[in-house]
Amino acid sequence: MENELTTNHLNFNGQVALVTGAGRGLGREHALLLAARGCKVVVNDLGKAYDGTGSAEGQVADEVVELIRSAGGEAVANYDSVEEGERIVESVLAAYGRLDIVVNNAGILTPEVWSELTLESWQRTINVNLTGVFSVMKAAWPVFVEQKYGRCIMTSSPAIFGAGVAAYAASKAGVIGLANSLQFEAKKLKLDIKCNILVPQADTRMTRDFGTAIDQRRLEQGKSAARSVPEEVMQRLSPDKVSAMVVWLAHSSCDAEASMHEAGGGYFAQLRWARSAPLYATEIEGVDGAPVPENVRDGRQTLTDFESGDMPLSGDGSMGSPSALERVFAHLKSPPEV
Ligand SMILES: NC(=O)c1ccc[n+]([C@@H]2O[C@H](COP(=O)([O-])OP(=O)(O)OC[C@H]3O[C@@H](n4cnc5c(N)ncnc54)[C@H](O)[C@@H]3O)[C@@H](O)[C@H]2O)c1
């Protein structure tokens, strides 16, 4: 690809990225931007409906490959499901001989609310959104370790904070724990491997088709169809406005570790965990040394005091230094004055 970038631009010359679910939506934009910055890209997509049903239409991946090549970039398609991580990584290595970046983007969203959610639908969601990431990272990890280098991005969702899609929310919370754990492993090995988390918001096939399914349900229930996000707002949420964050997290100069970043419509923010002030009840008025529920009830003020707490980092074992467990042990060795 014609490289008209200045030295100030983040470029990926010589690097190889795998972007899963890159045939459309967010993944497509991540793939296009990485390729525009000189990265060779494997465009993985088996082409399914937004809820993971329907027959595979792998040509969505071909279309993105064609776009990249016609702009002078390098890309190949892969049509395997992310549940077949080993096959995907084999195809990356066969095409380019290395793998520097994995953008775990493929995902499905099943529209059932909790009362309608079936085990089949739960499993379909978990299989793609969580086990799929496991499968791809399990295969990519030895390559990262061998190279002593890698960048991995997980795609979570604002749904983790509670939305009417329990299976999806659970799967998207799961990838956060996985990213934190992989970052922990990388630190243990002292390797330049970074795993970070994207929490995106964009107008894509997924959000459109999901909105239509919700409207349909409301109409069937005799309610008015009312999209939660107005059309004029949707139109400002094009997926290309998210990819800058992914490309930054994918770069060798990115020092973020197990961080969570929101991105949508040109808005970016980092999310962190917060720990309240500690409540030590054991030695105060417990029974036989064990706290009683009243200790917790009466300590609510402390437990909601985040001003005196801290913001532990992810990917750091038990979250922060000292970790929660270390605090407990320290407290047990020297209980506070009562
Ligand atoms: N759009 C949003 O607002 C939003 C919000 C939060 C999270 N996300 C997440 O972002 C990611 C991309 O979503 P999108 O909105 O672009 O959705 P999309 O439906 O437009 O695109 C997802 C792509 O993933 C592919 N895919 C599905 N199952 C696959 C599998 N098993 N193997 C390989 N590819 C598969 C689909 O064929 C599709 O092309 C998903 O993980 C989604 O959960 C999106």
The ligand as an ORCA input file, in Angstrom:
! r2SCAN-3c Opt
* xyz 0 1
  N     -22.385     -2.460     17.233
  C     -22.363     -2.181     18.521
  O     -22.908     -1.148     18.972
  C     -21.681     -3.085     19.470
  C     -21.769     -2.778     20.841
  C     -21.099     -3.581     21.741
  C     -20.370     -4.661     21.293
  N     -20.337     -4.959     19.957
  C     -19.550     -6.104     19.544
  O     -18.720     -5.730     18.472
  C     -18.451     -6.871     17.650
  C     -18.794     -6.561     16.213
  O     -20.201     -6.297     16.147
  P     -20.920     -5.577     14.916
  O     -21.853     -4.623     15.531
  O     -19.942     -5.141     13.913
  O     -21.791     -6.805     14.394
  P     -22.109     -7.365     12.926
  O     -23.175     -8.377     13.099
  O     -22.364     -6.226     12.007
  O     -20.736     -8.057     12.527
  C     -20.277     -9.194     13.186
  C     -19.578    -10.098     12.183
  O     -19.127    -11.261     12.895
  C     -19.321    -12.384     12.046
  N     -19.427    -13.615     12.829
  C     -20.483    -14.039     13.565
  N     -20.211    -15.238     14.099
  C     -18.964    -15.584     13.695
  C     -18.135    -16.703     13.921
  N     -18.560    -17.732     14.663
  N     -16.913    -16.741     13.361
  C     -16.468    -15.729     12.576
  N     -17.240    -14.630     12.315
  C     -18.459    -14.558     12.867
  C     -20.625    -12.085     11.321
  O     -20.760    -12.834     10.115
  C     -20.510    -10.579     11.092
  O     -19.973    -10.285      9.812
  C     -19.269     -8.007     18.244
  O     -18.471     -8.762     19.111
  C     -20.332     -7.283     19.042
  O     -20.860     -8.080     20.071
  C     -20.975     -4.195     19.048
*
